């Protein structure tokens, strides 16, 4: 009976265009214009017919309940705040999950970086420990050679290291024999692999098509081409090369690589390419089983500048291999560590799914309430809600929770895939981004609950008040910053390591903006061009003076101005801004919602039935439970099969 009456009132107030209603609106507007204050909403509602009056009363009460904080809602209905409790449990489990994943991630990255370091020490002749340390400015220049004999020596060093990798390295490196159809780590392949089973290294050369230099003229065919070939060495050649590294010049000469002065003009880059295999196992991690990895190594000799300085670099791509023959001898197949990690993943997944459903449901209901309120104001009061009033219905905290739930759900699925030994580097990266970003938003969401206390929500209120002015200010600041960025990169870039690229220029300017490394920026500008040196000095003085003393000061002043406004409102207890929606809410007498005598006024039956056909809560809850139960059962079966 209540629902039918309410629905009749809802449809009637939408179609109510009678002269009486217009007179009421005009009367209210006249009073508003005379007094310059709010409309007499109580008088307006009392002059409506019974069904419309009932709808308006329920709408106002529903809005009052909607804008209550969770604490007041709990005092009103004495119901458990499920979303609040769920967020508390979720942040605990997500934090535990993130800590466990971080340990796994660090272990994986350390292995890759350590292996890359070993490859550089093993295959680059003059590589030392100082080059492994990341420092700025760099303690040494780029790794390079300056004559053809040094290039041959590096070729010989890399070749000898490749053919002796199993004898001279204290690690489980072996050759990639899969190209010959031999399974990885097959029992027939020992650590002393015969030479005929070792795959040859490949050499690729990027060069221009033809160069002819005569006494008085030259001829260049600048069309580029790339030639690749396998360096198939015999056993005798490898043995002789170990005894005499200079023998490499004769070996490469037999394969048409002589590195004459004419070839230095035609050859742009050379690449020495080969693959290795390794097994990674760390006893420190009780749950870890041996993992097989493929190491793709490329040693590049960069002569693209043709200045006589050839830059040498080693790039190693380490990827997880699914095909790894062997077996593990241990008591149990699944350790307790694996079970605990998997249980935490499942709990996080369930919490995020429930949180996503509850917050999405709340956002949809808020949208329906906004539509009903907008229609009521336009038809019965003759006013439109402002954009600010409409945005009050959009709970940005819930929206942020929905986003972090999606990120954590995707991250958890990727994490479970990794735990089933899919150690893909890109998958590791995406998982860390999803979980890390999701955890960040979860912690930011805690600020919402601190906002219920006046002494703790100053930060949120200050940011909310200052963000519009900050964005307008940043438009001008970014334009000014962009001008300095382009000018510094174009003019100073060729003469300073810090401005060599557009990205490095931006990083250098941002460091100067924070007062970091100023003297080093002055010192790194090359003195060879006096004009550039003078311009660079003046450029840095102007940028630092303008951005630190003017731009940053104005930026801080905007935030402080917003803070002072918030502080004055607290002192004067003037915390409300006037609007049509807020006047409508304030037109009703303030009831003590915690009083049992008034509690029934805010019960679900006393409020609007928004989208009643969409929200059959018990049926939805049962369907969710049933689907989650089936998902968990199928996942459990898959785990035990593996």
Secondary structure, DSSP 8 states (H G I E B T S, - for coil): -HHHHHHHHHHHHHS---HHHHHHHHHHHHHHHHHSS---HHHHHHTS-HHHHHHHHHHHHHHHHHTS-HHHHHHHH----HHHHHHHHHHHHHHHHHHHHHHHHHHHHHHHHHHHHHHHHHHSTT--GGGGS--SS-SS---EE-SHHHHHHHHHHHHHHHHTHHHH-SS-EEE-GGGGT--TT-TT--SS--GGGS--EEEEEEEEEEEEE-SS-EEEEEEEEEEEEEE---HHHHHHHHH-TTHHHHHHHHTT----HHHHHHEEEEEEEEEEEEEE--TTSTT---EEEEEEEEEEEE-TT-SS-EEEEEEEEEEE-S--------S-SS-HHHHHHHHHHHHHHHHHHHHHHHHHHHHHHHHHHHHHHHHHIIIII-----HHHHHTTS-HHHHHHHHHHHHHHHHHHHHHHHHTT---HHHHHHHHHHHHHHHHHHHHHHHHHHTTSTTT-HHHHHHHHHHHHHHHHHHHHHHHHHHHHHHHHHHHGGG-GGGSSHHHHHHHHHHHHTT-SHHHHHHTS-TT-HHHHHHHHHHHHHHHHHIIIIIHHHHHHHHHHHHHHHHHHHHHT------HHHHHHHTS----TTSHHHHGGGSGGGS--TTTTT--HHHHHHHHHHHHHHHHHHHHHHHHH-
